[in-house]
Amino acid sequence: MVKQSNEVMWALTKRWNSKMVKFQGKHWSRSEFSHNGLHNASQVSGNQCGVSARKDTTEKNFRRIFTLATRNGRDHNGKKLNRANSQAGAAGSVCDIRSDVNKAAKAINSLCYVDQREKTMALRKLAALSRANRSGFAKSD
C-alpha cells in the first residue's frame, strides 16, 4: 500500500465514514441505533434497539427486509462461546424480519428490557423506513 500524507487522508475521510455523513453544517448518522438520523452520542451509544431496512431483489419484484439490532448491557471483554448460526454476538444481536412491517412492529413491542419511549421512537423509525421502501413499484429493467 502506498503511504499517503495525513492531509490527503483527512481530505478523503472528513466528510463521511461508515456511520456518519457531514453536510449542510450538520452531522447525520447512518447508524441503526440513531432514531432520528442525527449523529450524537446520546442516541448512538445510549439506545438499546435499532431498526434498519434494505431491499432484496427477487425474480418478479423486490422484498423488504427489516433488521432489528439490539445491544445487551453485558461487558464484552472476555471469551464468549457462540453456537453456530447464532444471531447473538459479543455486544448484541441482529435479527432479520423478512415478511411484514407488522411482524417487525410486533418484534419491537416484545422487547422486554427496552423502555416505552425507546420502543415508540423505534416504531416511528420503522414507519419511516416502511414508507421509504414501499413495495408498490415494479422492477425496472
PyMOL commands that set and color helices and strands:
alter all, ss='L'
color gray80, all
select helices_A, chain A and resi 6-13+41-44+101-109+116-132
alter helices_A, ss='H'
color red, helices_A
select strands_A, chain A and resi 20-23+26-29+49-57+62-71+92-97
alter strands_A, ss='S'
color yellow, strands_A
deselect
rebuild
show_as cartoon
